[in-house]
Amino acid sequence: MRRVKQKKDVQQQQYALNPPVWIDLGCGTSKLQGFVGIDRFPMPGVDVVCDLDEGIPIASDSVDHVLASHSLEHLRDLPGAMAEIYRICKDRAVVTIIAPYDATRLNRANPYHFQVWNEHTARFFTENDASLLKPQEFSFPCINVWGLSASDHGRSDVDLRCLRMEFHYFPPYRRLDEQTKRTLRQSLSDVCDQMALDLLVVKSPITQDEVSRRAATIQYPVHPAFEARRHAEANTSEQNLFSEIAAIPARVTALSASTNEEIALLGTEMRRFIERVDHVDRALVIESEEIARLSDQTGQFVQRVDHVERALVIESEEIARLSDQTGQFVQRVDHVERALVAQGKEAAGTVSELVSIDRRLSERITAVNASMSRQLQATGEVLRSSLSDQLHSTLDAGLLAKTDELRTSIADQLHSTLDAGLLAKTDELRTSIAEQLHSTLDARLIAKTDELRTSIAEQLHSALDARLVAKSEELAEGLRATLCGRHDQVAAELRTQQARSFDSILTYLVAERRARADLAFRPIRFLRRFRQRATDLSKVIGGNFLSLWNGPEAQRSRKFKLQLGTFFVPGVARTYPLAPTDLHLSGIEIGINAIFPPSEATIIADCELLDHHGDRLRTAVLAVDESCLATPSAVTFDALPRHSSNQLVLKLTPRASAARIGVQVFEWHRVSVFLRRVLEQRLAYRTRYAPSQMTEDSVD
């Protein structure tokens, strides 16, 4: 070790007297002119033989440029070698490193390669976080800064700033755009085979502007093989992935035609199936309605029968009660009739007794009259005789006494006669009164009985009619209300069930069509997308949509093509920037494509108009119907104030209805040349302005 150190000191002193400018580390037999060749094997062109793992025998701060082409990956101590390179280089010197890219099978299989070189290796040669590279080149989860030399919890004096990073790819990937090549390089193996780094040696403070200027001005010679690789990267005439794919369409055309025919047949069969499903669905709906109607009618009839039975039971009970009352009343009438008959019989007996008494009285009166007449005749004869005898003697006294006696006798006779006449008159009066009383009682009794029967019958009939009518009206009203309520409930349930069935069928058909497109054979799916993204629909679709393709908001650049966007996914919002304007914006018109357009207006998305800060200015809804396939769909909102429409953003949030309809919007796509990937997309739309406010602006 002491000899090696002495030899290294001698060589350092020797080169310190005449310091080199350019160093070629690991030059082998292909050293460039003007370089000092260093290698561990003595070969033609090697100026200094040394092992880089043990140090570089060059004086410190003496080298202007270091070139290491396919040599540093063989070292066992890369940090030590980079420290030696940093030591021998002057401040602001440039170190160019060419190494095999890590993600190749050959590099991984090489047992003589001990170091890994990729886009992250240079990050461990500095602590500075600034980098001239795009963040996409070295992005890694959780580590976004550039310098990582302090990641080993130590401090390194090496500060090598990355000025440029260059990658060389295998031929099939050379015609791809940089983003695609970067994605494939970082994801797959055997995409990039080698890389080159230009590092700036920084030993004194430096600004980022100076680093940028040096990156733009450095120019050092490299090996001819590296220059050939650079020219090969620029040459795109060789066979590559797309030239191979270009030969496929001739073989795929027949397959595509047959596939299109099969798709058309499947579409026809699907339409027929949908028509049959619709027909069966309508038939089932009609049958369900008929069954429901018959069920309702049966239930209503049963209810009506039950109600009528209950009403009949109540009416029979009422009739029985009235019958009992009528029977009681008849019994009372019969009792009254029997009482009246008894009283009539009693009155008749009394009358007969009175008649017999009258007859006896008449006989007695006749007898008395006869006796009185005989007595009067006798008395008269006695008086005549006595008077004639005693007339003269006792004329005065006898006459007076006789006169008094005669008076008394006449008075008695008159009194008896008057008593007999009075009794006869009384009997006659009694007979007349009895007869009148009997006739009056019979007539009044019959009239009262008839009147009572008529009144009872009328009251019973009117009461029964009124109760029957009231019960019938109540029954009819209850049946009508129950029928209407049940009919409305069944109709609402049927409509809800039909709407759910239709929505589920549409959602299934849209999902099935999208799944079938996603499950297609991968090359066919790739070619289909490749062909679709080559089509410009603005040259195919016309009619009312021309106002969108040819309006002031349309994209005039040839880089943009009018194509259909992806399907709306419920809840997944989309944002589109709108062109600035100074007028009163009141709405926009956009083109909609729907797989199953609804017959009635259906809201498919919520719309928000945002400013460049993300603040909400207006809200609206996007609705479509069958006319969306022929005319643009409008989104209207309150007019914006003037000078507030600059840098606006339209945000669309699809609803669940968009999934069953299958909604796509027309967009302007900027597609890459090779893989035809969508690099940028913009909404195809036309603005609307408030007419009155536009007139005021024009007058102003």
Sequence and secondary structure as in RCSB ss.txt:
>XXXX:A:sequence
MRRVKQKKDVQQQQYALNPPVWIDLGCGTSKLQGFVGIDRFPMPGVDVVCDLDEGIPIASDSVDHVLASHSLEHL
RDLPGAMAEIYRICKDRAVVTIIAPYDATRLNRANPYHFQVWNEHTARFFTENDASLLKPQEFSFPCINVWGLSA
SDHGRSDVDLRCLRMEFHYFPPYRRLDEQTKRTLRQSLSDVCDQMALDLLVVKSPITQDEVSRRAATIQYPVHPA
FEARRHAEANTSEQNLFSEIAAIPARVTALSASTNEEIALLGTEMRRFIERVDHVDRALVIESEEIARLSDQTGQ
FVQRVDHVERALVIESEEIARLSDQTGQFVQRVDHVERALVAQGKEAAGTVSELVSIDRRLSERITAVNASMSRQ
LQATGEVLRSSLSDQLHSTLDAGLLAKTDELRTSIADQLHSTLDAGLLAKTDELRTSIAEQLHSTLDARLIAKTD
ELRTSIAEQLHSALDARLVAKSEELAEGLRATLCGRHDQVAAELRTQQARSFDSILTYLVAERRARADLAFRPIR
FLRRFRQRATDLSKVIGGNFLSLWNGPEAQRSRKFKLQLGTFFVPGVARTYPLAPTDLHLSGIEIGINAIFPPSE
ATIIADCELLDHHGDRLRTAVLAVDESCLATPSAVTFDALPRHSSNQLVLKLTPRASAARIGVQVFEWHRVSVFL
RRVLEQRLAYRTRYAPSQMTEDSVD
>XXXX:A:secstr
 HHHHHHHHHHHHHHHHS  SEEEET TT   TT EEEESS  TT SEE  GGG   S TT EEEEEEES GGG 
S HHHHHHHHHHHEEEEEEEEEEEE SS HHHHH TT  S  STTGGGGG      SS HHHH BTTB  S  GG
GGSS     EEEEEEEEEE GGGTTS HHHHHHHHHHSSSSEEEEEEEEEE  S   HHHHHHHHHH      HH
HHHHHHHHH   S  HHHHHHTHHHHHHHHHHHHHHHHHHHHHHHHHHHHHHHHHHHHHHHHHHHHHHHHHHHHH
HHHHHHHHHHHHHHHHHHHHHHHHHHHHHHHHHHHHHHHHHHHHHHHHHHHHHHHHHHHHHHHHHHHHHHHHHHH
HHHHHHHHHHHHHHHTTTTHHHHHHHHHHHHHHHHHHHHHHHHHHHHHHHHHHHHHHHHHHHHHHHHHHHHHHHH
HHHHHHHHHHHHHHHHHHHHHHHHHHHHHHHHHHHHHHHHHHHHHHHHHHHHHHHHHHHHHHHHHHHHTS HHHH
HHHHHHHTT  GGGT  GGGHHHHSSTTS  STTEEEEE     TT  EEEEE   SS EEEEEE EEESS  SS
 EEEEEEEEE TTS EEEEEEEEE GGGGTS EEEE     TT  SSEEEEEEE THHHHHTEEEEEEEEE SSS
  EEEEEE EEEEE HHHHHHHHH 
